Amino acid sequence: MTAVINEERLSETFSALSNTTRRRILARLATGDANVNDLAEPFDLTLPAISKHIKALERAGLVLRGRQAQYRPCTLDPTPLAAVVT
């Protein structure tokens, strides 16, 4: 069962990484936390479109969203990438 769960997580990670926009979002988060508006700035996409990309990264476990009053920072979580390397 654990192998299946890990296999599913690995597939989710690769799926998230297969998109250029998502990789660019992760590259931005590698420099520090950011909110959705900050992450959307360099793209010619709507905020809902950027939010969908962030949600895909969250499902893969690559991004965590916090909550600090009205500020909802996104944070990179590189943990799932360790499974890719090993």
Backbone atoms as SQL, in Angstrom:
CREATE TABLE atoms (id INTEGER PRIMARY KEY, chain TEXT, resi INTEGER, resn TEXT, atom TEXT, x REAL, y REAL, z REAL);
INSERT INTO atoms VALUES
  (1, 'A', 1, 'MET', 'N', 0.821, -1.202, 0.000),
  (2, 'A', 1, 'MET', 'CA', 0.000, 0.000, 0.000),
  (3, 'A', 1, 'MET', 'C', 0.861, 1.260, 0.000),
  (4, 'A', 2, 'THR', 'N', 1.951, 1.273, 0.801),
  (5, 'A', 2, 'THR', 'CA', 2.823, 2.436, 0.855),
  (6, 'A', 2, 'THR', 'C', 3.435, 2.727, -0.505),
  (7, 'A', 3, 'ALA', 'N', 3.834, 1.678, -1.240),
  (8, 'A', 3, 'ALA', 'CA', 4.407, 1.869, -2.561),
  (9, 'A', 3, 'ALA', 'C', 3.409, 2.532, -3.500),
  (10, 'A', 4, 'VAL', 'N', 2.128, 2.164, -3.392),
  (11, 'A', 4, 'VAL', 'CA', 1.102, 2.767, -4.234),
  (12, 'A', 4, 'VAL', 'C', 0.947, 4.240, -3.895),
  (13, 'A', 5, 'ILE', 'N', 0.911, 4.562, -2.620),
  (14, 'A', 5, 'ILE', 'CA', 0.782, 5.955, -2.194),
  (15, 'A', 5, 'ILE', 'C', 1.978, 6.757, -2.690),
  (16, 'A', 6, 'ASN', 'N', 3.178, 6.232, -2.526),
  (17, 'A', 6, 'ASN', 'CA', 4.360, 6.930, -3.002),
  (18, 'A', 6, 'ASN', 'C', 4.345, 7.080, -4.510),
  (19, 'A', 7, 'GLU', 'N', 3.890, 6.054, -5.210),
  (20, 'A', 7, 'GLU', 'CA', 3.782, 6.096, -6.675),
  (21, 'A', 7, 'GLU', 'C', 2.799, 7.188, -7.097),
  (22, 'A', 8, 'GLU', 'N', 1.666, 7.283, -6.391),
  (23, 'A', 8, 'GLU', 'CA', 0.681, 8.319, -6.702),
  (24, 'A', 8, 'GLU', 'C', 1.250, 9.704, -6.440),
  (25, 'A', 9, 'ARG', 'N', 1.949, 9.855, -5.341),
  (26, 'A', 9, 'ARG', 'CA', 2.554, 11.157, -5.008),
  (27, 'A', 9, 'ARG', 'C', 3.597, 11.537, -6.042),
  (28, 'A', 10, 'LEU', 'N', 4.392, 10.571, -6.475),
  (29, 'A', 10, 'LEU', 'CA', 5.411, 10.815, -7.483),
  (30, 'A', 10, 'LEU', 'C', 4.757, 11.237, -8.804),
  (31, 'A', 11, 'SER', 'N', 3.691, 10.572, -9.188),
  (32, 'A', 11, 'SER', 'CA', 2.967, 10.932, -10.415),
  (33, 'A', 11, 'SER', 'C', 2.404, 12.344, -10.308),
  (34, 'A', 12, 'GLU', 'N', 1.854, 12.684, -9.154),
  (35, 'A', 12, 'GLU', 'CA', 1.301, 14.024, -8.926),
  (36, 'A', 12, 'GLU', 'C', 2.407, 15.075, -9.023),
  (37, 'A', 13, 'THR', 'N', 3.571, 14.764, -8.471),
  (38, 'A', 13, 'THR', 'CA', 4.708, 15.693, -8.524),
  (39, 'A', 13, 'THR', 'C', 5.144, 15.918, -9.961),
  (40, 'A', 14, 'PHE', 'N', 5.329, 14.840, -10.720),
  (41, 'A', 14, 'PHE', 'CA', 5.746, 14.988, -12.112),
  (42, 'A', 14, 'PHE', 'C', 4.683, 15.715, -12.936),
  (43, 'A', 15, 'SER', 'N', 3.432, 15.451, -12.671),
  (44, 'A', 15, 'SER', 'CA', 2.362, 16.137, -13.379),
  (45, 'A', 15, 'SER', 'C', 2.428, 17.642, -13.118),
  (46, 'A', 16, 'ALA', 'N', 2.623, 18.018, -11.869),
  (47, 'A', 16, 'ALA', 'CA', 2.720, 19.440, -11.516),
  (48, 'A', 16, 'ALA', 'C', 3.936, 20.087, -12.171),
  (49, 'A', 17, 'LEU', 'N', 5.041, 19.361, -12.214),
  (50, 'A', 17, 'LEU', 'CA', 6.276, 19.906, -12.779),
  (51, 'A', 17, 'LEU', 'C', 6.273, 19.939, -14.302),
  (52, 'A', 18, 'SER', 'N', 5.329, 19.285, -14.931),
  (53, 'A', 18, 'SER', 'CA', 5.306, 19.217, -16.395),
  (54, 'A', 18, 'SER', 'C', 4.877, 20.531, -17.040),
  (55, 'A', 19, 'ASN', 'N', 4.348, 21.450, -16.262),
  (56, 'A', 19, 'ASN', 'CA', 3.840, 22.713, -16.786),
  (57, 'A', 19, 'ASN', 'C', 4.852, 23.833, -16.561),
  (58, 'A', 20, 'THR', 'N', 5.166, 24.573, -17.620),
  (59, 'A', 20, 'THR', 'CA', 6.155, 25.659, -17.551),
  (60, 'A', 20, 'THR', 'C', 5.752, 26.733, -16.543),
  (61, 'A', 21, 'THR', 'N', 4.490, 27.121, -16.539),
  (62, 'A', 21, 'THR', 'CA', 4.028, 28.153, -15.608),
  (63, 'A', 21, 'THR', 'C', 4.242, 27.702, -14.166),
  (64, 'A', 22, 'ARG', 'N', 3.933, 26.463, -13.874),
  (65, 'A', 22, 'ARG', 'CA', 4.117, 25.956, -12.509),
  (66, 'A', 22, 'ARG', 'C', 5.589, 25.917, -12.125),
  (67, 'A', 23, 'ARG', 'N', 6.440, 25.542, -13.060),
  (68, 'A', 23, 'ARG', 'CA', 7.877, 25.542, -12.755),
  (69, 'A', 23, 'ARG', 'C', 8.369, 26.957, -12.483),
  (70, 'A', 24, 'ARG', 'N', 7.853, 27.923, -13.218),
  (71, 'A', 24, 'ARG', 'CA', 8.248, 29.321, -12.986),
  (72, 'A', 24, 'ARG', 'C', 7.733, 29.819, -11.633),
  (73, 'A', 25, 'ILE', 'N', 6.531, 29.390, -11.250),
  (74, 'A', 25, 'ILE', 'CA', 5.999, 29.749, -9.932),
  (75, 'A', 25, 'ILE', 'C', 6.892, 29.164, -8.849),
  (76, 'A', 26, 'LEU', 'N', 7.297, 27.908, -8.993),
  (77, 'A', 26, 'LEU', 'CA', 8.188, 27.284, -8.011),
  (78, 'A', 26, 'LEU', 'C', 9.530, 27.995, -7.953),
  (79, 'A', 27, 'ALA', 'N', 10.052, 28.400, -9.105),
  (80, 'A', 27, 'ALA', 'CA', 11.330, 29.133, -9.136),
  (81, 'A', 27, 'ALA', 'C', 11.198, 30.444, -8.370),
  (82, 'A', 28, 'ARG', 'N', 10.069, 31.123, -8.533),
  (83, 'A', 28, 'ARG', 'CA', 9.841, 32.371, -7.789),
  (84, 'A', 28, 'ARG', 'C', 9.759, 32.099, -6.291),
  (85, 'A', 29, 'LEU', 'N', 9.050, 31.037, -5.907),
  (86, 'A', 29, 'LEU', 'CA', 8.918, 30.712, -4.487),
  (87, 'A', 29, 'LEU', 'C', 10.234, 30.253, -3.877),
  (88, 'A', 30, 'ALA', 'N', 11.156, 29.792, -4.692),
  (89, 'A', 30, 'ALA', 'CA', 12.472, 29.399, -4.188),
  (90, 'A', 30, 'ALA', 'C', 13.228, 30.608, -3.653),
  (91, 'A', 31, 'THR', 'N', 12.825, 31.814, -4.062),
  (92, 'A', 31, 'THR', 'CA', 13.470, 33.033, -3.569),
  (93, 'A', 31, 'THR', 'C', 12.790, 33.580, -2.316),
  (94, 'A', 32, 'GLY', 'N', 11.618, 33.015, -1.949),
  (95, 'A', 32, 'GLY', 'CA', 10.909, 33.458, -0.751),
  (96, 'A', 32, 'GLY', 'C', 9.407, 33.372, -0.936),
  (97, 'A', 33, 'ASP', 'N', 8.689, 33.489, 0.162),
  (98, 'A', 33, 'ASP', 'CA', 7.227, 33.422, 0.152),
  (99, 'A', 33, 'ASP', 'C', 6.647, 34.548, -0.701),
  (100, 'A', 34, 'ALA', 'N', 5.465, 34.298, -1.253),
  (101, 'A', 34, 'ALA', 'CA', 4.788, 35.310, -2.070),
  (102, 'A', 34, 'ALA', 'C', 3.291, 35.043, -2.036),
  (103, 'A', 35, 'ASN', 'N', 2.509, 36.103, -2.243),
  (104, 'A', 35, 'ASN', 'CA', 1.060, 35.910, -2.343),
  (105, 'A', 35, 'ASN', 'C', 0.689, 35.707, -3.814),
  (106, 'A', 36, 'VAL', 'N', -0.563, 35.417, -4.070),
  (107, 'A', 36, 'VAL', 'CA', -1.014, 35.100, -5.431),
  (108, 'A', 36, 'VAL', 'C', -0.774, 36.272, -6.377),
  (109, 'A', 37, 'ASN', 'N', -1.027, 37.489, -5.914),
  (110, 'A', 37, 'ASN', 'CA', -0.802, 38.663, -6.770),
  (111, 'A', 37, 'ASN', 'C', 0.657, 38.773, -7.182),
  (112, 'A', 38, 'ASP', 'N', 1.565, 38.539, -6.240),
  (113, 'A', 38, 'ASP', 'CA', 2.994, 38.580, -6.558),
  (114, 'A', 38, 'ASP', 'C', 3.358, 37.498, -7.568),
  (115, 'A', 39, 'LEU', 'N', 2.804, 36.311, -7.378),
  (116, 'A', 39, 'LEU', 'CA', 3.110, 35.204, -8.277),
  (117, 'A', 39, 'LEU', 'C', 2.519, 35.428, -9.665),
  (118, 'A', 40, 'ALA', 'N', 1.395, 36.123, -9.748),
  (119, 'A', 40, 'ALA', 'CA', 0.732, 36.356, -11.030),
  (120, 'A', 40, 'ALA', 'C', 1.389, 37.456, -11.851),
  (121, 'A', 41, 'GLU', 'N', 2.122, 38.337, -11.198),
  (122, 'A', 41, 'GLU', 'CA', 2.646, 39.535, -11.853),
  (123, 'A', 41, 'GLU', 'C', 3.379, 39.278, -13.177),
  (124, 'A', 42, 'PRO', 'N', 4.317, 38.337, -13.257),
  (125, 'A', 42, 'PRO', 'CA', 5.058, 38.197, -14.525),
  (126, 'A', 42, 'PRO', 'C', 4.292, 37.462, -15.636),
  (127, 'A', 43, 'PHE', 'N', 3.103, 36.977, -15.342),
  (128, 'A', 43, 'PHE', 'CA', 2.356, 36.178, -16.315),
  (129, 'A', 43, 'PHE', 'C', 1.226, 36.976, -16.948),
  (130, 'A', 44, 'ASP', 'N', 0.890, 36.632, -18.161),
  (131, 'A', 44, 'ASP', 'CA', -0.256, 37.221, -18.841),
  (132, 'A', 44, 'ASP', 'C', -1.451, 36.284, -18.645),
  (133, 'A', 45, 'LEU', 'N', -1.767, 36.035, -17.370),
  (134, 'A', 45, 'LEU', 'CA', -2.861, 35.130, -16.998),
  (135, 'A', 45, 'LEU', 'C', -3.734, 35.821, -15.964),
  (136, 'A', 46, 'THR', 'N', -4.978, 35.374, -15.868),
  (137, 'A', 46, 'THR', 'CA', -5.883, 35.920, -14.859),
  (138, 'A', 46, 'THR', 'C', -5.514, 35.357, -13.484),
  (139, 'A', 47, 'LEU', 'N', -5.967, 36.023, -12.442),
  (140, 'A', 47, 'LEU', 'CA', -5.735, 35.510, -11.087),
  (141, 'A', 47, 'LEU', 'C', -6.361, 34.137, -10.879),
  (142, 'A', 48, 'PRO', 'N', -7.585, 33.885, -11.395),
  (143, 'A', 48, 'PRO', 'CA', -8.134, 32.534, -11.243),
  (144, 'A', 48, 'PRO', 'C', -7.268, 31.464, -11.930),
  (145, 'A', 49, 'ALA', 'N', -6.668, 31.799, -13.062),
  (146, 'A', 49, 'ALA', 'CA', -5.797, 30.837, -13.752),
  (147, 'A', 49, 'ALA', 'C', -4.547, 30.553, -12.921),
  (148, 'A', 50, 'ILE', 'N', -3.960, 31.596, -12.348),
  (149, 'A', 50, 'ILE', 'CA', -2.786, 31.410, -11.492),
  (150, 'A', 50, 'ILE', 'C', -3.171, 30.592, -10.261),
  (151, 'A', 51, 'SER', 'N', -4.345, 30.871, -9.700),
  (152, 'A', 51, 'SER', 'CA', -4.806, 30.113, -8.532),
  (153, 'A', 51, 'SER', 'C', -4.947, 28.628, -8.849),
  (154, 'A', 52, 'LYS', 'N', -5.409, 28.300, -10.044),
  (155, 'A', 52, 'LYS', 'CA', -5.515, 26.891, -10.436),
  (156, 'A', 52, 'LYS', 'C', -4.143, 26.233, -10.498),
  (157, 'A', 53, 'HIS', 'N', -3.155, 26.963, -11.007),
  (158, 'A', 53, 'HIS', 'CA', -1.794, 26.423, -11.042),
  (159, 'A', 53, 'HIS', 'C', -1.268, 26.208, -9.622),
  (160, 'A', 54, 'ILE', 'N', -1.538, 27.150, -8.750),
  (161, 'A', 54, 'ILE', 'CA', -1.086, 27.026, -7.359),
  (162, 'A', 54, 'ILE', 'C', -1.775, 25.843, -6.688),
  (163, 'A', 55, 'LYS', 'N', -3.049, 25.653, -6.955),
  (164, 'A', 55, 'LYS', 'CA', -3.768, 24.511, -6.373),
  (165, 'A', 55, 'LYS', 'C', -3.187, 23.189, -6.854),
  (166, 'A', 56, 'ALA', 'N', -2.778, 23.124, -8.118),
  (167, 'A', 56, 'ALA', 'CA', -2.144, 21.904, -8.631),
  (168, 'A', 56, 'ALA', 'C', -0.826, 21.659, -7.899),
  (169, 'A', 57, 'LEU', 'N', -0.085, 22.724, -7.639),
  (170, 'A', 57, 'LEU', 'CA', 1.175, 22.593, -6.892),
  (171, 'A', 57, 'LEU', 'C', 0.911, 22.198, -5.440),
  (172, 'A', 58, 'GLU', 'N', -0.183, 22.698, -4.866),
  (173, 'A', 58, 'GLU', 'CA', -0.565, 22.306, -3.505),
  (174, 'A', 58, 'GLU', 'C', -0.921, 20.827, -3.444),
  (175, 'A', 59, 'ARG', 'N', -1.699, 20.352, -4.417),
  (176, 'A', 59, 'ARG', 'CA', -2.077, 18.928, -4.442),
  (177, 'A', 59, 'ARG', 'C', -0.845, 18.030, -4.529),
  (178, 'A', 60, 'ALA', 'N', 0.173, 18.511, -5.224),
  (179, 'A', 60, 'ALA', 'CA', 1.417, 17.746, -5.350),
  (180, 'A', 60, 'ALA', 'C', 2.292, 17.886, -4.109),
  (181, 'A', 61, 'GLY', 'N', 1.872, 18.744, -3.174),
  (182, 'A', 61, 'GLY', 'CA', 2.644, 18.938, -1.947),
  (183, 'A', 61, 'GLY', 'C', 3.845, 19.846, -2.114),
  (184, 'A', 62, 'LEU', 'N', 3.921, 20.547, -3.247),
  (185, 'A', 62, 'LEU', 'CA', 5.068, 21.406, -3.518),
  (186, 'A', 62, 'LEU', 'C', 4.898, 22.825, -2.986),
  (187, 'A', 63, 'VAL', 'N', 3.669, 23.213, -2.709),
  (188, 'A', 63, 'VAL', 'CA', 3.376, 24.550, -2.207),
  (189, 'A', 63, 'VAL', 'C', 2.452, 24.438, -1.005),
  (190, 'A', 64, 'LEU', 'N', 2.738, 25.231, -0.011),
  (191, 'A', 64, 'LEU', 'CA', 1.889, 25.344, 1.175),
  (192, 'A', 64, 'LEU', 'C', 1.334, 26.762, 1.209),
  (193, 'A', 65, 'ARG', 'N', 0.068, 26.891, 1.567),
  (194, 'A', 65, 'ARG', 'CA', -0.531, 28.225, 1.706),
  (195, 'A', 65, 'ARG', 'C', -0.791, 28.496, 3.176),
  (196, 'A', 66, 'GLY', 'N', -0.286, 29.609, 3.622),
  (197, 'A', 66, 'GLY', 'CA', -0.482, 30.008, 5.010),
  (198, 'A', 66, 'GLY', 'C', -1.638, 30.972, 5.125),
  (199, 'A', 67, 'ARG', 'N', -1.862, 31.403, 6.342),
  (200, 'A', 67, 'ARG', 'CA', -2.904, 32.388, 6.574),
  (201, 'A', 67, 'ARG', 'C', -2.438, 33.286, 7.704),
  (202, 'A', 68, 'GLN', 'N', -2.191, 34.538, 7.356),
  (203, 'A', 68, 'GLN', 'CA', -1.789, 35.541, 8.335),
  (204, 'A', 68, 'GLN', 'C', -2.706, 36.745, 8.128),
  (205, 'A', 69, 'ALA', 'N', -3.797, 36.768, 8.885),
  (206, 'A', 69, 'ALA', 'CA', -4.853, 37.778, 8.723),
  (207, 'A', 69, 'ALA', 'C', -5.380, 37.685, 7.293),
  (208, 'A', 70, 'GLN', 'N', -5.279, 38.777, 6.532),
  (209, 'A', 70, 'GLN', 'CA', -5.762, 38.759, 5.154),
  (210, 'A', 70, 'GLN', 'C', -4.678, 38.316, 4.180),
  (211, 'A', 71, 'TYR', 'N', -3.463, 38.224, 4.637),
  (212, 'A', 71, 'TYR', 'CA', -2.343, 37.828, 3.790),
  (213, 'A', 71, 'TYR', 'C', -2.253, 36.309, 3.761),
  (214, 'A', 72, 'ARG', 'N', -2.241, 35.721, 2.570),
  (215, 'A', 72, 'ARG', 'CA', -2.169, 34.265, 2.426),
  (216, 'A', 72, 'ARG', 'C', -0.921, 33.904, 1.633),
  (217, 'A', 73, 'PRO', 'N', 0.218, 33.871, 2.290),
  (218, 'A', 73, 'PRO', 'CA', 1.464, 33.595, 1.560),
  (219, 'A', 73, 'PRO', 'C', 1.556, 32.142, 1.082),
  (220, 'A', 74, 'CYS', 'N', 2.194, 31.980, -0.051),
  (221, 'A', 74, 'CYS', 'CA', 2.509, 30.659, -0.578),
  (222, 'A', 74, 'CYS', 'C', 3.978, 30.392, -0.268),
  (223, 'A', 75, 'THR', 'N', 4.278, 29.166, 0.110),
  (224, 'A', 75, 'THR', 'CA', 5.629, 28.768, 0.482),
  (225, 'A', 75, 'THR', 'C', 6.007, 27.506, -0.280),
  (226, 'A', 76, 'LEU', 'N', 7.226, 27.460, -0.754),
  (227, 'A', 76, 'LEU', 'CA', 7.737, 26.274, -1.422),
  (228, 'A', 76, 'LEU', 'C', 8.016, 25.185, -0.398),
  (229, 'A', 77, 'ASP', 'N', 7.582, 23.967, -0.691),
  (230, 'A', 77, 'ASP', 'CA', 7.911, 22.804, 0.130),
  (231, 'A', 77, 'ASP', 'C', 8.614, 21.800, -0.781),
  (232, 'A', 78, 'PRO', 'N', 9.946, 21.719, -0.719),
  (233, 'A', 78, 'PRO', 'CA', 10.696, 20.852, -1.625),
  (234, 'A', 78, 'PRO', 'C', 10.664, 19.372, -1.258),
  (235, 'A', 79, 'THR', 'N', 9.984, 19.006, -0.193),
  (236, 'A', 79, 'THR', 'CA', 9.970, 17.615, 0.269),
  (237, 'A', 79, 'THR', 'C', 9.609, 16.612, -0.826),
  (238, 'A', 80, 'PRO', 'N', 8.541, 16.835, -1.621),
  (239, 'A', 80, 'PRO', 'CA', 8.208, 15.850, -2.661),
  (240, 'A', 80, 'PRO', 'C', 9.304, 15.673, -3.715),
  (241, 'A', 81, 'LEU', 'N', 10.147, 16.683, -3.873),
  (242, 'A', 81, 'LEU', 'CA', 11.234, 16.562, -4.852),
  (243, 'A', 81, 'LEU', 'C', 12.283, 15.557, -4.407),
  (244, 'A', 82, 'ALA', 'N', 12.372, 15.309, -3.118),
  (245, 'A', 82, 'ALA', 'CA', 13.337, 14.314, -2.619),
  (246, 'A', 82, 'ALA', 'C', 13.014, 12.934, -3.169),
  (247, 'A', 83, 'ALA', 'N', 11.730, 12.626, -3.349),
  (248, 'A', 83, 'ALA', 'CA', 11.334, 11.330, -3.897),
  (249, 'A', 83, 'ALA', 'C', 11.747, 11.206, -5.357),
  (250, 'A', 84, 'VAL', 'N', 11.830, 12.321, -6.051),
  (251, 'A', 84, 'VAL', 'CA', 12.244, 12.315, -7.455),
  (252, 'A', 84, 'VAL', 'C', 13.736, 11.997, -7.561),
  (253, 'A', 85, 'VAL', 'N', 14.503, 12.501, -6.623),
  (254, 'A', 85, 'VAL', 'CA', 15.954, 12.335, -6.644),
  (255, 'A', 85, 'VAL', 'C', 16.372, 10.935, -6.213),
  (256, 'A', 86, 'THR', 'N', 15.630, 10.333, -5.276),
  (257, 'A', 86, 'THR', 'CA', 16.027, 9.020, -4.773),
  (258, 'A', 86, 'THR', 'C', 15.457, 7.887, -5.577);
